[in-house]
Amino acid sequence: MSGTERPMSGTDGREEERTSGQADERTSGQADDEQPRWLDEQEKAAWTGLISLVLLLPGKLESPLRQEHGITLFEYLVLSHLSEAPGRKLRMGELAFLASGSLSRLSNVIKRCEQRGWVVRTPDPADGRYTLAELTDAGFDIVREAAPTHLRAVRGLVLDSLNTADQKALVRIAEKMRIVPDDFG
Protein backbone atom coordinates (compact mmCIF):
# COMPACT_ATOMS: atom_id res chain seq x y z
CA MET A 1 0.00 0.00 0.00
CA SER A 2 1.32 3.45 -0.87
CA GLY A 3 -0.50 5.11 1.99
CA THR A 4 -3.09 6.71 -0.29
CA GLU A 5 -5.39 3.73 -0.87
CA ARG A 6 -8.14 2.44 1.35
CA PRO A 7 -7.15 -0.78 3.21
CA MET A 8 -8.01 -3.97 1.34
CA SER A 9 -11.46 -5.35 2.01
CA GLY A 10 -11.55 -8.86 3.41
CA THR A 11 -9.32 -7.89 6.34
CA ASP A 12 -10.46 -5.99 9.37
CA GLY A 13 -8.07 -3.20 8.31
CA ARG A 14 -7.29 -2.25 11.90
CA GLU A 15 -3.50 -2.50 11.57
CA GLU A 16 -3.54 -0.61 8.26
CA GLU A 17 -5.78 2.10 9.73
CA ARG A 18 -3.53 2.53 12.76
CA THR A 19 -0.47 2.77 10.55
CA SER A 20 -2.14 5.20 8.14
CA GLY A 21 -3.54 7.29 10.96
CA GLN A 22 -0.09 7.67 12.50
CA ALA A 23 1.40 8.78 9.22
CA ASP A 24 -1.48 11.19 8.60
CA GLU A 25 -1.01 12.81 12.00
CA ARG A 26 2.65 13.49 11.24
CA THR A 27 1.93 15.00 7.85
CA SER A 28 -1.43 16.72 8.17
CA GLY A 29 -2.10 17.23 11.84
CA GLN A 30 -4.97 14.71 11.66
CA ALA A 31 -5.57 12.88 14.93
CA ASP A 32 -5.24 9.09 15.13
CA ASP A 33 -8.95 8.64 15.79
CA GLU A 34 -10.09 10.58 12.69
CA GLN A 35 -10.69 8.65 9.50
CA PRO A 36 -8.32 9.57 6.66
CA ARG A 37 -9.85 11.15 3.58
CA TRP A 38 -8.98 8.49 0.98
CA LEU A 39 -8.14 9.45 -2.57
CA ASP A 40 -10.73 8.88 -5.25
CA GLU A 41 -9.61 7.54 -8.63
CA GLN A 42 -9.04 11.00 -10.15
CA GLU A 43 -7.08 12.19 -7.11
CA LYS A 44 -5.01 8.99 -7.10
CA ALA A 45 -4.22 9.41 -10.81
CA ALA A 46 -3.21 13.06 -10.23
CA TRP A 47 -1.07 12.14 -7.20
CA THR A 48 0.62 9.24 -8.99
CA GLY A 49 1.40 11.43 -11.99
CA LEU A 50 2.80 14.21 -9.83
CA ILE A 51 4.97 11.98 -7.65
CA SER A 52 6.34 10.25 -10.75
CA LEU A 53 7.31 13.65 -12.20
CA VAL A 54 8.85 14.80 -8.92
CA LEU A 55 10.90 11.65 -8.42
CA LEU A 56 11.85 10.64 -11.97
CA LEU A 57 12.11 13.82 -14.06
CA PRO A 58 15.08 15.45 -12.27
CA GLY A 59 17.27 12.38 -12.87
CA LYS A 60 16.29 12.28 -16.54
CA LEU A 61 17.12 15.98 -16.91
CA GLU A 62 20.40 15.58 -15.03
CA SER A 63 21.72 12.52 -16.84
CA PRO A 64 22.77 14.28 -20.09
CA LEU A 65 24.33 17.15 -18.12
CA ARG A 66 26.43 14.71 -16.10
CA GLN A 67 27.41 12.62 -19.11
CA GLU A 68 28.31 15.48 -21.44
CA HIS A 69 29.48 18.22 -19.04
CA GLY A 70 30.18 16.62 -15.65
CA ILE A 71 27.68 18.83 -13.79
CA THR A 72 24.48 18.16 -11.88
CA LEU A 73 21.10 19.66 -12.72
CA PHE A 74 21.26 21.83 -9.59
CA GLU A 75 24.74 23.09 -10.53
CA TYR A 76 23.45 23.93 -13.99
CA LEU A 77 20.44 25.79 -12.58
CA VAL A 78 22.67 27.79 -10.22
CA LEU A 79 25.11 28.73 -12.98
CA SER A 80 22.30 29.47 -15.44
CA HIS A 81 20.49 31.81 -13.04
CA LEU A 82 23.75 33.62 -12.35
CA SER A 83 24.38 33.96 -16.09
CA GLU A 84 21.02 35.70 -16.52
CA ALA A 85 21.39 38.06 -13.54
CA PRO A 86 22.55 41.68 -13.89
CA GLY A 87 26.35 41.67 -13.63
CA ARG A 88 26.14 37.85 -13.37
CA LYS A 89 25.71 38.12 -9.58
CA LEU A 90 22.97 37.42 -7.07
CA ARG A 91 22.53 37.28 -3.32
CA MET A 92 22.81 33.72 -2.09
CA GLY A 93 19.25 33.69 -0.69
CA GLU A 94 17.76 34.84 -3.97
CA LEU A 95 19.84 32.33 -5.89
CA ALA A 96 18.70 29.49 -3.61
CA PHE A 97 15.09 30.49 -4.25
CA LEU A 98 15.56 30.71 -8.03
CA ALA A 99 17.33 27.34 -8.18
CA SER A 100 14.70 25.75 -5.89
CA GLY A 101 17.22 24.70 -3.27
CA SER A 102 18.01 25.36 0.35
CA LEU A 103 20.72 27.80 1.40
CA SER A 104 22.79 24.96 2.85
CA ARG A 105 22.60 22.97 -0.40
CA LEU A 106 23.45 26.07 -2.40
CA SER A 107 26.39 26.85 -0.14
CA ASN A 108 27.87 23.40 -0.78
CA VAL A 109 27.37 23.71 -4.54
CA ILE A 110 28.85 27.23 -4.62
CA LYS A 111 31.88 25.95 -2.72
CA ARG A 112 32.44 23.25 -5.38
CA CYS A 113 31.91 25.82 -8.15
CA GLU A 114 34.44 28.15 -6.49
CA GLN A 115 36.97 25.31 -6.40
CA ARG A 116 36.46 24.83 -10.15
CA GLY A 117 36.85 28.57 -10.78
CA TRP A 118 33.26 29.04 -11.95
CA VAL A 119 31.96 31.28 -9.14
CA VAL A 120 33.34 33.73 -6.58
CA ARG A 121 31.65 34.84 -3.37
CA THR A 122 31.92 38.39 -2.05
CA PRO A 123 30.15 40.44 0.61
CA ASP A 124 27.28 42.49 -0.80
CA PRO A 125 28.59 46.09 -0.96
CA ALA A 126 25.04 47.40 -0.43
CA ASP A 127 24.64 45.36 2.78
CA GLY A 128 27.59 43.41 4.15
CA ARG A 129 25.26 41.01 5.98
CA TYR A 130 24.57 39.35 2.64
CA THR A 131 26.84 37.35 0.38
CA LEU A 132 26.86 37.63 -3.40
CA ALA A 133 27.66 34.77 -5.75
CA GLU A 134 29.22 35.96 -9.00
CA LEU A 135 29.68 33.90 -12.14
CA THR A 136 33.20 33.99 -13.60
CA ASP A 137 34.01 33.87 -17.30
CA ALA A 138 34.92 30.18 -16.88
CA GLY A 139 31.52 29.56 -15.25
CA PHE A 140 29.78 31.40 -18.06
CA ASP A 141 31.59 29.17 -20.58
CA ILE A 142 30.23 26.07 -18.79
CA VAL A 143 26.67 27.44 -18.97
CA ARG A 144 27.06 28.31 -22.64
CA GLU A 145 28.39 24.80 -23.41
CA ALA A 146 25.76 22.97 -21.30
CA ALA A 147 22.70 25.06 -22.29
CA PRO A 148 21.98 23.24 -25.59
CA THR A 149 22.21 19.88 -23.80
CA HIS A 150 19.79 21.04 -21.11
CA LEU A 151 17.44 22.59 -23.65
CA ARG A 152 17.28 19.34 -25.66
CA ALA A 153 16.39 17.43 -22.49
CA VAL A 154 13.74 19.96 -21.40
CA ARG A 155 12.14 19.96 -24.84
CA GLY A 156 12.35 16.20 -25.33
CA LEU A 157 11.16 15.21 -21.87
CA VAL A 158 8.66 17.97 -21.13
CA LEU A 159 7.74 20.77 -23.49
CA ASP A 160 7.49 19.08 -26.89
CA SER A 161 4.83 16.66 -25.61
CA LEU A 162 2.66 19.49 -24.21
CA ASN A 163 0.44 21.78 -26.24
CA THR A 164 -0.01 25.45 -25.32
CA ALA A 165 -3.01 24.70 -23.07
CA ASP A 166 -1.03 21.97 -21.26
CA GLN A 167 1.89 24.36 -20.74
CA LYS A 168 -0.42 27.05 -19.35
CA ALA A 169 -2.03 24.48 -17.04
CA LEU A 170 1.41 23.42 -15.82
CA VAL A 171 2.31 27.04 -15.04
CA ARG A 172 -0.99 27.53 -13.21
CA ILE A 173 -0.51 24.34 -11.17
CA ALA A 174 3.09 25.22 -10.33
CA GLU A 175 1.99 28.66 -9.10
CA LYS A 176 -0.71 27.13 -6.89
CA MET A 177 1.67 24.59 -5.39
CA ARG A 178 4.67 26.90 -5.02
CA ILE A 179 6.91 25.32 -2.44
CA VAL A 180 9.92 27.19 -1.15
CA PRO A 181 12.78 25.76 0.92
CA ASP A 182 12.32 26.03 4.70
CA ASP A 183 15.34 28.30 5.12
CA PHE A 184 14.27 30.86 2.49
CA GLY A 185 13.38 34.08 4.27
Backbone torsions as a table, in degrees:
resi	resn	phi	psi	omega
1	MET	NA	137.0	-178.8
2	SER	-86.6	-2.5	-178.7
3	GLY	92.7	-2.3	179.7
4	THR	-110.1	-16.4	-176.8
5	GLU	-92.7	156.5	174.2
6	ARG	-69.3	144.3	177.8
7	PRO	-56.4	148.4	-179.0
8	MET	-59.2	138.8	174.1
9	SER	-75.2	159.5	-177.4
10	GLY	98.1	-13.1	172.8
11	THR	-118.6	163.0	179.9
12	ASP	-74.2	-15.4	173.6
13	GLY	71.9	2.2	-175.9
14	ARG	-62.9	-44.4	-179.4
15	GLU	-64.7	-43.4	178.9
16	GLU	-62.4	-41.4	-179.1
17	GLU	-64.7	-41.1	178.7
18	ARG	-62.9	-44.7	179.9
19	THR	-63.1	-47.1	179.7
20	SER	-63.4	-41.8	180.0
21	GLY	-60.7	-38.6	179.4
22	GLN	-67.4	-41.1	179.0
23	ALA	-66.3	-41.5	-179.4
24	ASP	-61.4	-40.4	-178.9
25	GLU	-61.8	-38.3	-179.4
26	ARG	-69.3	-33.2	-173.1
27	THR	-99.5	-25.1	-175.3
28	SER	-128.3	0.7	-178.9
29	GLY	78.5	6.3	-179.5
30	GLN	-75.1	134.3	-179.7
31	ALA	-71.9	155.4	-179.7
32	ASP	-56.8	-34.4	-174.0
33	ASP	-84.7	-6.0	176.3
34	GLU	-85.6	143.0	177.8
35	GLN	-74.9	135.8	176.7
36	PRO	-67.5	151.3	174.9
37	ARG	-89.1	98.2	-174.5
38	TRP	-67.7	154.1	178.8
39	LEU	-78.1	137.4	171.5
40	ASP	-82.2	178.8	-174.9
41	GLU	-61.0	-42.4	179.8
42	GLN	-64.9	-44.9	179.0
43	GLU	-63.0	-41.0	179.3
44	LYS	-63.8	-41.8	178.5
45	ALA	-63.9	-42.1	179.0
46	ALA	-64.1	-45.7	-178.9
47	TRP	-63.2	-45.8	-179.2
48	THR	-62.0	-42.0	177.4
49	GLY	-63.6	-44.1	-179.8
50	LEU	-64.2	-48.0	-176.3
51	ILE	-66.6	-32.0	174.8
52	SER	-64.3	-44.0	177.1
53	LEU	-61.1	-48.0	-176.4
54	VAL	-61.6	-40.2	-175.0
55	LEU	-87.9	-33.2	-172.8
56	LEU	-99.2	-35.2	-174.3
57	LEU	-63.0	-43.9	-179.4
58	PRO	-56.6	-41.3	178.9
59	GLY	-64.6	-37.9	178.9
60	LYS	-69.4	-33.3	176.8
61	LEU	-75.2	-31.7	-177.3
62	GLU	-78.1	-33.7	-173.9
63	SER	-52.1	-50.5	179.5
64	PRO	-65.9	-32.5	177.7
65	LEU	-65.3	-41.7	178.0
66	ARG	-66.5	-46.8	-176.0
67	GLN	-65.4	-43.2	-173.2
68	GLU	-93.2	-23.8	-173.3
69	HIS	-132.3	-6.5	177.8
70	GLY	69.6	27.4	178.6
71	ILE	-126.4	156.4	177.0
72	THR	-85.9	167.0	176.4
73	LEU	-61.9	-42.4	-179.6
74	PHE	-64.7	-40.9	176.6
75	GLU	-60.8	-42.9	178.9
76	TYR	-62.0	-45.1	-179.5
77	LEU	-61.3	-41.5	178.4
78	VAL	-61.5	-51.8	-178.4
79	LEU	-63.8	-39.5	-179.4
80	SER	-64.6	-45.1	178.6
81	HIS	-63.7	-38.6	176.1
82	LEU	-63.6	-38.6	-178.2
83	SER	-65.7	-26.1	-178.7
84	GLU	-92.8	-8.8	-176.8
85	ALA	-81.1	151.3	175.5
86	PRO	-57.5	128.8	-178.8
87	GLY	67.6	11.0	-178.4
88	ARG	56.2	35.7	178.7
89	LYS	-141.0	146.6	178.9
90	LEU	-145.1	153.8	169.8
91	ARG	-65.6	146.0	-177.1
92	MET	-57.8	-41.7	-179.5
93	GLY	-62.5	-42.7	178.3
94	GLU	-66.0	-40.6	179.4
95	LEU	-64.7	-40.6	177.5
96	ALA	-60.3	-44.0	179.0
97	PHE	-62.0	-48.9	-177.9
98	LEU	-61.8	-37.4	-178.4
99	ALA	-88.0	2.3	178.9
100	SER	59.1	45.7	178.4
101	GLY	-134.7	168.0	177.0
102	SER	-81.0	161.7	177.1
103	LEU	-62.6	-37.7	-179.4
104	SER	-67.6	-40.2	177.3
105	ARG	-64.3	-44.9	179.2
106	LEU	-60.3	-43.4	-179.2
107	SER	-57.9	-42.1	178.0
108	ASN	-65.3	-41.1	180.0
109	VAL	-68.7	-41.4	178.8
110	ILE	-63.0	-38.5	177.7
111	LYS	-59.8	-45.6	178.1
112	ARG	-63.8	-40.8	179.3
113	CYS	-66.2	-35.7	175.3
114	GLU	-62.8	-43.0	-179.7
115	GLN	-62.9	-28.8	178.1
116	ARG	-87.1	-6.4	-180.0
117	GLY	82.7	17.8	-177.1
118	TRP	-92.5	-24.0	-174.6
119	VAL	-142.1	148.7	168.9
120	VAL	-126.4	147.6	176.3
121	ARG	-108.4	138.1	177.1
122	THR	-142.5	154.8	173.5
123	PRO	-65.0	145.6	177.7
124	ASP	-71.5	118.4	-178.6
125	PRO	-63.5	-24.8	179.1
126	ALA	-76.1	-28.3	-179.9
127	ASP	-160.0	101.3	-174.8
128	GLY	-60.7	-9.3	176.4
129	ARG	-72.4	-17.0	-177.5
130	TYR	-106.0	155.7	177.1
131	THR	-114.8	137.0	176.0
132	LEU	-100.5	141.6	168.8
133	ALA	-105.5	130.8	-178.0
134	GLU	-125.5	130.2	179.5
135	LEU	-76.8	130.4	177.0
136	THR	-85.3	172.5	175.9
137	ASP	-61.0	-39.2	178.6
138	ALA	-63.9	-39.3	177.1
139	GLY	-65.3	-39.4	178.1
140	PHE	-64.4	-37.3	177.5
141	ASP	-61.7	-39.7	178.9
142	ILE	-63.1	-45.1	178.7
143	VAL	-61.0	-46.1	-179.0
144	ARG	-61.1	-39.8	179.3
145	GLU	-71.6	-38.3	-174.0
146	ALA	-84.9	-21.4	-175.3
147	ALA	-56.0	-46.4	179.3
148	PRO	-62.0	-36.5	178.0
149	THR	-63.0	-47.1	-179.9
150	HIS	-64.5	-43.1	180.0
151	LEU	-60.7	-42.8	177.6
152	ARG	-59.8	-42.6	-179.8
153	ALA	-66.4	-44.5	-179.7
154	VAL	-62.0	-46.0	178.8
155	ARG	-65.2	-48.3	-175.7
156	GLY	-67.4	-36.9	-176.5
157	LEU	-91.6	-22.9	-172.8
158	VAL	-128.3	-71.2	-164.2
159	LEU	-67.9	-40.2	-175.9
160	ASP	-65.4	-23.0	179.7
161	SER	-89.9	-1.9	-179.6
162	LEU	-110.9	135.4	173.4
163	ASN	-82.8	178.5	-176.8
164	THR	-58.6	-41.7	179.4
165	ALA	-63.8	-41.2	177.7
166	ASP	-62.4	-42.9	-179.9
167	GLN	-63.4	-42.0	177.7
168	LYS	-64.5	-39.3	177.7
169	ALA	-63.9	-40.3	178.7
170	LEU	-63.1	-41.6	177.0
171	VAL	-62.6	-45.8	-179.3
172	ARG	-61.5	-44.1	179.4
173	ILE	-64.9	-44.8	179.8
174	ALA	-60.6	-39.5	178.7
175	GLU	-66.0	-39.7	178.5
176	LYS	-65.7	-36.0	-174.0
177	MET	-98.7	11.3	-174.6
178	ARG	-44.2	116.4	179.2
179	ILE	-116.3	128.8	178.4
180	VAL	-114.5	150.2	178.4
181	PRO	-57.7	148.3	-177.9
182	ASP	-56.6	-34.5	-174.8
183	ASP	-92.7	13.0	176.6
184	PHE	-86.1	125.3	-175.5
185	GLY	-106.1	NA	NA
